[in-house]
Amino acid sequence: MQKIEARDFTAKTAWAAMDIADIEGATVRLHWTDQPYVWHVNEGEEVFVVLDGSVAMKFRDASGEHEVPLMPGDIFHAENGDEHLAVPNGVARILVIEKRGSV
């Protein structure tokens, strides 16, 4: 068993992560960032939970580009094939659950 103090986790580079668990092909990782990620599409679903800070989650669909603000405790679910981009507002800590090896 392990207690993780997410609010104390830092990293030297944006989107660096602490591996927490590997559960039946899905990884659970704690990310630290102060920079946007890149537009991407995961190979499988992704669950994105903001633990600290705030994030603008951008996504594209047939009707265009959209943005959803995420605050601590908010969850974003990207389905397989959803193009998205996370843009933190300052420092953010995010729990990401996704298929092992996904981008």
N, C-alpha and C positions, 0 to 999 in steps of 0.2 A: 504494500500500500504506500501511497505517496501523496502528500499535500503539495500543491503547486500554487505559489503566490503570483498569479498572473500579473498583477499590477507592478511587481518588482522586476519582471523579465525585461531585459534590454539586449540589444545586439549591436554589432559593429556595422552591419550593413542592413539596408532596407529589405524587408521580407525574409530575413533570416528567421529560422524556426527552431523550436524545441520539439523534438519528437516525443509524444506522450504515449501513444498506443498504436498498434497495428491490429485491427480487428477484422478478421475474415476478409482480407483484401482491401480494407479501407484504412487510411491513416488518419490519426487525430494529431494535429500539430498546433502549437501556439506560435503565432507569428508576431513579430515586432516590426513596425514600419513607421517611417515619416515621409515616405515618397509614394507616388502612385505606382501601381503594378503596370501591366501592359494589357491591351485588349487581347483576350484569349478565349478559347473554347475548351472546356474540360472533356476528357474522355470518360464520361460518366457524370453522375450528379455530384453537386458540391453543396455543403451546408457551411455557412459563414456566420459566425456569432461574434459581434463586437463586445469585447469585455471591458475595454478602456479606451477613451477617446471617441472620436466620431469619424464616420466614413461616408463619402458619397459613392454609392454603388451605381455605376452607369451600366446600361445594357441596351442591346439593339435587338429589334424584332422587325417583323414585316411592316409595322407602322412607323418605324424610325428609331431614333435614339431617345432613351429615357434616363432619368436620374431619381434615385430613391435615397433620402437621407437615413443613415443608420446611427443610432445612439447606443450606449451601453445597454446590453440586454436584448437588442434587436437581432433578428435572424433573417438572413437572406438565403433563399434556396434557388440554386441554378440547376436547371434540368440538363440532361445530356444534350449537348449541342447549343446551349445558350451562350451567346457571345457577351462578355462582361468585362468590366474594369473597375477596380477598387481604388478610390482616391481619398486618402486620409486627410483630415484637417488637423495638421500637427502630428503628434505622436499617437499611434493607436496600437492596441494589442487585440489580436483577432484569433479566435479558435476556428480552425478549418478542418472539416471532415470531408474526405474525398477518396476516390479510388486510388489505390497505391500506384505511384508512377505518373499520376496526372500532372499537368503543367501548373 
